[in-house]
Amino acid sequence: MENPADQTIALPVGWHALTPGPSDVPDLHALRAAHETAARGTTGAGLADVETEVIGDGSAVRSHLLVRDAAGTARGWATVHDRAAGRVLVAALVDPALDGPEADGLAAALLAWAEGTAAEVARGRDLTATQLDSGAFEPDTRQQRWLAAAGYTHVRTWLQMTRPVQDEDRGPAAEPAAGAVVRPVRRAADGMPDEADLVAVHDVLEQAFADHFNHHEETFDEFCDRLRADPGHRWDHWWLGELVDGDVHRPAGALVAGASLDADGTPVGSYVEYLGVLRTARGRGLASALLDAVVTDAAERGRRTVGLEVDADSPTGAADLYRSLGFETKYVTQSWHREITLGTP
């Protein structure tokens, strides 16, 4: 996604805003790591993730604004991600070394730029309104204050859960109830995933999440392109759950995972991006079996953890299921939303 026309934002004398390029990636990575460390005590920021978002495959659906002070130090970074029709992800990071009115003013400027850019994204989709979806770590009251001042409302809380992977997790994965099976997505002769299976995964997830909080429909191409742009994406981390009636196998559950990378880009864990089961198939053990498949796979690969995110108020009781399977909350995040109206396109 190309950046829209430059917007004038209020900055201190000598400071300047720019669209970041390859040479800015290390500073952006350091800024994100500093923000995460200050907000929750540790960081999971990876250089490869920043490269993907700013100059790699993920840059096609993102706009960025970097702010440097008079000495050239990176002080702020805003990102607008065209996530789906009617939904734009907004991130605004301010150097934790800044404080007081200077930090408040920079945060307000970044969020104002993000709102204007998100409006351009929505107009490009011929929409008259869109949702701005941002977030904060639960302990980060500074970020929450800035979002509230910009008109955002705290709408949801998320548990970031993880499970250690042990040697005893190796071996055959658990089976669902009778009449159901779990299997990896098939591979074609050229090693690429079978397209029919990928379509089945997408269809299951769209149906399974249709009644979930803040679901926005994604096309199959949007879904695959977004996941493929992630440095941790792996085609062999996709599974299907099926209900079996004689020779008929009906897709009813799906799990999409990726590799969690360390600072050097080495896979050290697995992360569940999506886990969904059709309402009509719930209670058949498919969710547990799909989770066991990814844990077993992680153990076979020598990885140390499996992570996932779950709605703290999930109506399906998903958090209780994950706890029963050994997952524990590592940290907590919040979703903050703002709806903007644009008028007639």
Disulfide bonds with the S-S distance in Angstrom:
none
